[in-house]
Amino acid sequence: MQLNSIQQSKPAMLPRSVENQTADIAERSSLSDRAYGQLEEMIVTLQLQPGAVVTEGELGTRLGIGRTPLREAIQRLAVQRLVTTLPRRGLVVSEINLTDHLGVLETRRVLDRLLAAGAARRATPAERACLKEYAAWMSEAARADDLAEFMRLDQEFDQQLAAAAHNHAASNAIAPLHIHCRRFWYFYRHQGDLPRAATHHAALINAVVEGDEARAAEASDVLIGYLEDFTRKALDLYLIR
């Protein structure tokens, strides 16, 4: 009887509310996304060089982010083959392989063509108006030889085009390929030609804005062809060395 009285008088441990648990998950997801975005930017822009070995502690201090969201971000990067995790040592930034990159472009050719034609067919008037702006912006960045700005616009354009195609499967599949291509451009930028790249983007944009599926698909192929030429120039330079 006494035991029952004690048990009844003891405050019950109430579970945390669903709202609080949901808020915690959302906050962690937000931190993970932030860590991923910052690490991706550091890898693409070569702040973290190919082959560099870094520890989670170093990255956590640099980004000001805790262990759990940082590890979640690293796992995403590992899936995209941007890093390789090293047990008890941290992670190594993936090397850039020239022949592998040609395979990336071979895959991009199919997906980019699909997205370009899809955007030409399905984009809303607002999406077409948004895409149209990028032709002028990228040309301006190319004339100024502003690589960082050009690559920022290129990333945004890729995202806008994928959204305008309204094909989530293709958009999700191509996103990591675009990341690898941007990093490749940063690494071998001396082999690139920003004005020419801007011209090819403008041709693609105009075809999409005008709703010409066949021309959009053809313009996408031409752009990928230019990127393949760019890659082969880098490969030839590597072989000469």
C-alpha positions in Angstrom: 0.0 0.0 0.0 2.8 2.4 0.9 4.6 1.5 -2.3 1.5 2.3 -4.3 1.2 5.7 -2.6 4.8 6.5 -3.5 4.3 5.5 -7.1 1.2 7.5 -7.4 2.8 10.6 -5.9 5.9 10.5 -8.2 5.5 12.8 -11.1 5.0 11.0 -14.4 7.7 11.5 -17.1 5.8 12.8 -20.0 7.0 12.2 -23.5 8.2 15.2 -25.5 5.5 16.7 -27.7 5.3 15.7 -31.4 5.7 19.4 -32.2 9.0 19.6 -30.3 10.3 16.4 -31.9 9.3 17.7 -35.4 11.1 21.0 -34.7 14.3 19.2 -33.6 14.3 17.1 -36.8 13.6 20.2 -39.0 16.5 22.1 -37.2 18.9 19.2 -37.7 17.9 18.9 -41.3 18.4 22.6 -41.8 21.9 22.4 -40.3 22.7 19.3 -42.4 21.6 21.1 -45.6 23.7 24.1 -44.6 26.8 21.9 -43.9 26.3 20.1 -47.2 26.0 23.4 -49.2 29.1 24.9 -47.6 31.1 21.7 -48.1 30.0 21.3 -51.7 31.0 24.9 -52.4 34.4 24.4 -50.8 35.0 21.2 -52.9 33.7 22.7 -56.2 35.7 25.9 -55.9 38.8 24.0 -54.8 39.0 25.5 -51.3 39.3 21.8 -50.5 41.7 20.5 -53.1 41.3 17.1 -54.8 43.2 14.5 -52.7 43.0 16.7 -49.5 42.6 14.8 -46.3 40.6 16.5 -43.5 39.1 15.5 -40.2 35.5 15.9 -39.1 36.8 18.0 -36.2 38.6 20.4 -38.6 35.5 20.8 -40.7 33.2 21.2 -37.7 35.4 24.0 -36.4 35.6 25.7 -39.8 31.9 25.6 -40.4 30.7 26.0 -36.9 28.4 23.0 -37.1 27.9 20.0 -34.8 28.9 16.4 -35.4 25.6 14.9 -36.4 24.5 17.4 -39.2 28.1 17.4 -40.4 28.2 13.6 -40.7 24.9 13.6 -42.5 26.3 16.2 -45.0 29.5 14.1 -45.5 27.4 11.0 -46.2 25.5 12.9 -48.9 28.8 14.0 -50.4 30.2 10.4 -50.3 27.1 9.1 -52.2 27.8 11.7 -54.9 31.5 10.5 -55.0 32.9 13.9 -54.0 34.5 12.5 -50.9 35.6 9.1 -49.5 35.3 8.5 -45.8 38.4 7.2 -44.0 37.7 5.2 -40.8 39.1 7.0 -37.7 40.9 9.5 -40.0 38.2 11.7 -41.5 37.7 12.0 -45.2 39.6 12.5 -48.5 38.3 14.8 -51.3 37.9 12.8 -54.5 40.5 13.2 -57.2 39.4 14.5 -60.6 39.6 11.7 -63.2 39.7 12.9 -66.8 38.4 9.7 -68.4 35.7 9.3 -65.8 34.6 12.8 -66.6 33.9 11.9 -70.2 31.5 9.3 -68.8 29.8 12.0 -66.7 29.3 14.1 -69.9 28.0 11.0 -71.8 25.3 10.6 -69.1 24.7 14.3 -69.0 24.0 14.4 -72.7 21.0 12.1 -72.3 19.6 13.8 -69.2 20.3 17.4 -70.3 18.6 16.8 -73.7 15.6 15.3 -71.8 15.4 18.3 -69.5 15.8 20.9 -72.2 13.1 19.4 -74.4 10.9 19.0 -71.3 11.4 22.6 -70.3 10.6 23.8 -73.8 7.3 21.9 -73.6 6.2 22.4 -70.0 7.7 25.6 -68.6 5.2 28.1 -67.4 5.3 31.7 -68.7 6.9 32.8 -65.4 9.6 30.1 -65.7 10.4 31.1 -69.3 10.7 34.8 -68.2 13.1 33.7 -65.5 15.2 31.6 -67.7 15.5 34.4 -70.3 17.3 36.6 -67.9 20.2 34.1 -67.6 21.3 34.6 -71.2 22.2 38.2 -70.6 23.6 37.7 -67.1 25.9 34.9 -68.2 27.1 36.8 -71.3 27.9 39.8 -69.0 29.9 37.6 -66.6 31.7 36.0 -69.5 32.7 39.4 -71.0 34.0 40.4 -67.6 35.9 37.1 -67.3 34.3 36.6 -63.9 34.5 32.9 -63.4 33.0 32.9 -59.9 29.9 34.8 -61.1 29.6 32.8 -64.3 29.7 29.5 -62.3 27.2 30.8 -59.8 24.8 31.7 -62.7 25.4 28.4 -64.4 24.4 26.6 -61.2 21.3 28.6 -60.8 20.4 28.2 -64.5 20.8 24.4 -64.2 18.4 24.4 -61.3 15.9 26.6 -63.0 15.9 24.6 -66.2 15.5 21.3 -64.3 12.6 22.8 -62.3 11.0 24.1 -65.6 11.2 20.6 -67.1 8.9 19.3 -64.3 10.7 15.9 -64.4 11.8 15.1 -60.8 13.5 11.8 -61.7 15.7 13.4 -64.3 16.4 16.5 -62.1 17.5 14.4 -59.2 19.7 12.2 -61.4 21.5 15.1 -63.0 22.2 17.2 -60.0 25.4 15.5 -58.8 26.7 15.4 -62.4 26.4 19.2 -62.6 28.4 19.5 -59.4 31.2 17.4 -60.8 31.2 19.4 -64.0 31.5 22.7 -62.1 34.4 21.4 -60.1 36.1 20.2 -63.3 35.7 23.7 -64.9 37.3 25.3 -61.9 40.2 22.9 -62.0 40.9 23.2 -65.7 39.5 26.7 -66.3 42.6 27.7 -68.4 41.2 25.3 -71.1 37.8 27.0 -71.1 36.3 29.8 -73.1 33.6 31.7 -71.1 32.2 33.7 -74.0 31.8 30.6 -76.1 30.1 28.8 -73.2 27.8 31.8 -72.7 26.8 31.7 -76.4 25.9 28.0 -76.2 23.9 28.7 -73.0 22.1 31.6 -74.8 21.1 29.4 -77.7 19.7 26.8 -75.4 17.8 29.4 -73.3 16.3 31.0 -76.4 15.0 27.7 -77.7 13.5 26.8 -74.4 11.9 30.2 -74.0 10.4 30.0 -77.5 9.0 26.5 -76.8 11.0 24.8 -79.6 11.6 21.3 -78.2 13.7 20.1 -81.2 15.9 23.1 -81.2 16.3 23.0 -77.4 17.4 19.4 -77.5 19.9 20.2 -80.3 21.2 23.2 -78.4 21.7 21.0 -75.4 23.7 18.5 -77.5 25.9 21.4 -78.8 26.6 22.6 -75.3 27.6 19.1 -74.1 29.8 18.8 -77.3 31.6 21.9 -76.2 32.1 20.5 -72.7 33.5 17.3 -74.2 35.9 19.3 -76.4 37.0 21.2 -73.2 37.6 17.9 -71.4 39.6 16.4 -74.3 41.8 19.5 -74.3 42.5 19.0 -70.7 43.2 15.3 -71.3 45.6 16.1 -74.1 47.5 18.6 -71.9 47.7 16.0 -69.1 49.1 13.4 -71.6 51.7 15.8 -72.8 53.0 16.3 -69.3 
